[in-house]
């Protein structure tokens, strides 16, 4: 082969490899939802497996019956939680008029008038400032209804996702022997012990993590509720519950929760005096939510990360930040469990790697 042909062949191979890599990444991006479902299903299967084994060993259930019973227990817990809160949220949302565009527009215009009066009392021409910034032409009151309707759509998507996850988990648990045999055929026998150790360690760490996360969200919801009740905010429970859910999103969620609580506090107190009631109450609520966030960031979160998954808070912060930049909010939510799985695998398969030793010294 002549030098020119060798160069051409090398260039074509490089282009082909690049196209293959780009195509693979694009394919992964397109099916990222399915990948997320698979990851969550694997995690759920690992958590549920001890219950399945208990039912088979102690109660003499067949494998299929044990799997179905276990998943029904999980479904019962999920739907019990939903049915506990949905009626309250539905009734309170009606009071908040979250899906009524005209009501929201009226409330915001009233709030603007109160702000204008407050500004005049303090020699601030808010109307002039608004006109100069031309902000009124950029306001779109339907944004609020679009936002909450998108939440409803997301809940519908979560319903589909929940069904998919439980369906996949069912076969992971039911046919786990076949999956294990398949994995053994792919992976050399010398790695069998490492794989089993990885699965068991991952199951234990993730079980502790999700229990800790549930406790954390419960504590945050209670603290939010105390803040709102202390300052006499209407619809305190539903606001506290909705804002607590945002804390599932690491770091960004609490800030969104504080902003949302402030807006809902102002809207739910319209009709009261702006200077003596609405403004002070909103500022107090915002400050209270920030204090709750600081308590959580300095007490609850470090305990969960250091005790449950054996990771330093700064380490988790960087992982979540990178995941959010690369793949968005969904990746931020699953970044910690996925990172935990990768750490366990790294410790089992690359125990002598210096980076792995540093990252997994507490596992």
N, C-alpha and C positions, 0 to 999 in steps of 0.2 A: 504494500500500500504506500502510495506516494505521500510525502509530508502534507500536501494540500488536502488530499483525501482524508488523512488522519485528523487534520484540523476540522474539516467539515463534519466528519463523523462525530468528533468530540463535541462540537457545537450542537449538532442535532440531538445527541444524547442528553446534553445539558438542558436544552429546550424541552425535550420530551419529559425529563425528570421534573423540571419546573412546572410544566403543564399538569403533570400527574399530581404533584403536591398541591398546586392551586385547586385542581379539581376535587381532590380529597377533602381539603379544607372547606371548600364551598359546599360539598355534599354534607359534611359534618354540620356546617352552619345551618343548612336547610332542615336537617333532621334533629336539631338540637333539642327540640321538645321531647322527641322520642328518647333521646339519650338521657335527658333529665328524668323521664318516667322510669327508665331502666335503673338508673342510679338509686332513685328513691325506693323502687320496688326491691332492689337488692338489700338496701338498708332495712326496710320493713321486714323482709324475709329473715334477715339475721336476728332482728329483735324478736320476731314471733317464733322462731325455731325452738327455743327452750319450752315454750308453752305447748307446742305440738308434741315434742318429745315427752313432756309430762303427761299429756292426755293419752298418749300411746302406751307409756310405761305403767302409769298408775291406774288409769281408768280403762285400759285395754281397748281404746278406740282404734279403729282401722286408720290407716294413714290418711286416706281421703277425708274421712269424717273428722279426724283431728285437725286437719288443715282448714276445712270449712268452718268448724266450730271456733277455731282461733281467729280467723278473719272476721267471722260474725261478731266476736267479742270486740275486736278493734272497730268494726263498723258501728256497733252499738255505742261505743264510747264517743266516736266522732259525732254521730247523729244526736246523742244525748247532749253533747256540748252545744251543737247547733240549735237544737230545739229549746235549750235553756235560754239562749240569748236572742234568737230570731224574733219571737213575739215582742220582746221589749224594744228591740231595735226598730221593728216595723211601726209600733205605736209611737215611739219617740220621733222617728223620722217624719211621721205625719205631722207631729207638732212642730218640727223644725222646718217643714215645707221644703225639704231638700230637692224634690223633683218638680217644684212649681216655679217656673221661670219668672212669671209676673210677680209672685210673692217675693222672690229673691231680689228682683230689680227694685221693687218698692222699698224693701228693707235697706238695700245698699244706698238708694237715693236718700232715704231718711237719715241713714248714718252719715252720708255726705253733708246733708244740711246741718246736722248736729256738729260735725267737724267745722263747718263754715262759721257757725255761731260761736263755737269755742275759739276759733281763730280771730274773729272780730273782737272778742273780749280781751284777747292778748295782742291786739294790733298786728295780726297776721292776715294778709289778704289771700286766703286759700283759693278763692275763685279765680283771681288773677293768675296765680301760679299754675292752676290747672289749665287755664286757657292758653297760657304761654307754652306749656309742655304739650298741648294738644292731646292730652291723655284721654279725653272723653271720646274722641273719634276712634280710639284704639280699644275701648272697652267693649266686651262682648259678653252680655249677661248669660247668654246660652252656654257659655263655657262651663258654668257650674252644673247645669243639668247634664251637659255632655260628660263632665267629669264623673258625676255620680252614676249616670247611665253606663259609663264605661266600667265602673266598679261592679255594677250588676252583671254586665257582660263577662267580666273577669270571674265573678263568682260562678257563672254558668260554665266557663271554661275549666274552672277548678273542679266542678262537678264531673265533667268529662274526664279530666285528669285523674280524679280520685278513683273513678270506675276503672280506668286503664291501669292504674298502679295496683289496685287490688286484684285485677284480672291477671296481670303479669306475676304478682307475688304468689297467687294461688298455684301457678304452674312451677314457679321456683321451689315452693315448699313441697308440692305434691310429687314432682319429678326430680327432687334434689339428688337422689341416688344416680339417676341417669345423667344429670348435669355433672356430678362428681366424676362419674366414669368417663364422660366426654372430656373433662378437664385433664384427667389422668392420662388419657390417650394423647393429648396435645402437649402436655408438660412432662418432662422427664421425671422418673421416679425419685430422683435425688432431691427434687424440690417439693415433694408431696408434704413433708412435715412442715416446711416453711409456709406453704399455702394454708394448711389447717391452722397453724399458729396465727397467721395473719387474719383469717376469718374470725377466729375466737376473740382476739384482741380488739379487732375493729368492732365487733358486736358489743363487747363490754363498754368500750369507750363511747360509742354512739348512743347506747342506751342511757348511759349516765349523762351524756350531753343533752339529749332531748328531754330527759326528766328535769335537768337543771334549767333548761330553756323555758319549760312550762312553768316552773316555779318562779323564774325571773319575770315572765310576762304577768303572772298572777300578782306578784308583789307590786309591779309597776302599775297595773290596773287599779289596785287598792290605793296606792299612793296618789295616783291621778284623781281618783274618786274623792279622797280626803281633801285634796286641794280644792276641787270644784265645789264640794259641799260646804267647806269652810267659808268660801266666799259667796255662797248662795247662788251658784250658777244653775239655771234651769236645765233640765235634761242631762243632769250630771252623769248618770250611769252610762247612757249611750255614748256620750262624748268621751268618757274615760275608757270605755271598752274599745271604741274605734281607734282612739289615739294609742292605746296599748298595742293593738295589732300592728301599727306601723313600726313598733320596735323590733319586729321580726327582721326588718331591713337594718343591718348593722350600721351604726354611726349616723347615717342620713335619716333614718326613720324617726328618731327622737326629735330632730329639728322640724321635720314635717309635722309631727304630732303637736309640738308647741305652737307652730303657726296655725294649724287647723283648729286647735283649742281656742286660740285667741280670736279667730274669725267667728267661730260658732258662739263664743261667749258674747261678742259684740252683737251678733244677730239675735241671740236669744234674750238679750236685755234691752232691745229697742223699745222705746216708749218711756224709759227712765231718763233721768237727767244725765246728759252726756258727761259733763265736767265732774260731777260728784259721784256718779254711779258707774256708767259704762266704761269710761277711760281708766279710772283707778282699778276697777274689777278686772279689766282685760290685762292691764300691766301686772297686777298681782298674780293672775292665773299664769301668764307667760313666765314670770319669774319663778313661780312654784313649779312649773313643768321643767324649767331649766335646772332647778335644784334637784328635782327627782332624777333628771338625766345625769347630773354630776354624781349623785349618790350611786346610781346604777353603774356608771362608767368606772367609778373608783372602788366599788364594793362588790356588787352583784356579778358584773361581767368578769372581773379578774378571778373571782372564786370559781365561776363556771369554767373558764378557759384553763386555769391552772390545775384545778382539781379533777375536772371531768375528762378533758382531752390532753392534759399535760402540755399545754402550749402557752408561751409568753404572750401577753396582750399586744405587744408591739408586733410580734410575729403574725398574729391573727389580723391586726390592722392592715399590715402590708398585703397579706393574702387577699383580704376582702377588697381592698382598694384596687389591686391589680385586676381581680376578677370583675369588679364593677366597670373599670375602664375598658376592658377587653370585650366583655359580653353583656353588660347591663345589670339591672337590678336583680333579675332572677338568679344570675350567677353569684351575686353577693349573698343571697339567701342560702345557697347550697355550698358556698365556698368552704366553710368550716368543716362540714361533714366530709366533703370530698378530699380536702387537704388532710384530714385525719386518716382517711383510708390510704392515701399515698404515703404518709409518714410511716404507717404500720408496715406497708409493703416494702418500703425502702429499708426499714430496720431489719426485716427478715431476709431480704435478698441481697442487700449491700451493707452488711454490718460493719465493714472495715472502711467504708468511705468516710472521710473526715467531716464532710458537710452533714451527712446522714447522722453521724455520731453526735454532732453538736445539736441537731434539730430534734433528735429522739432520745436524748440522754435520760429523760424522765419517764419514758414509756417502758 
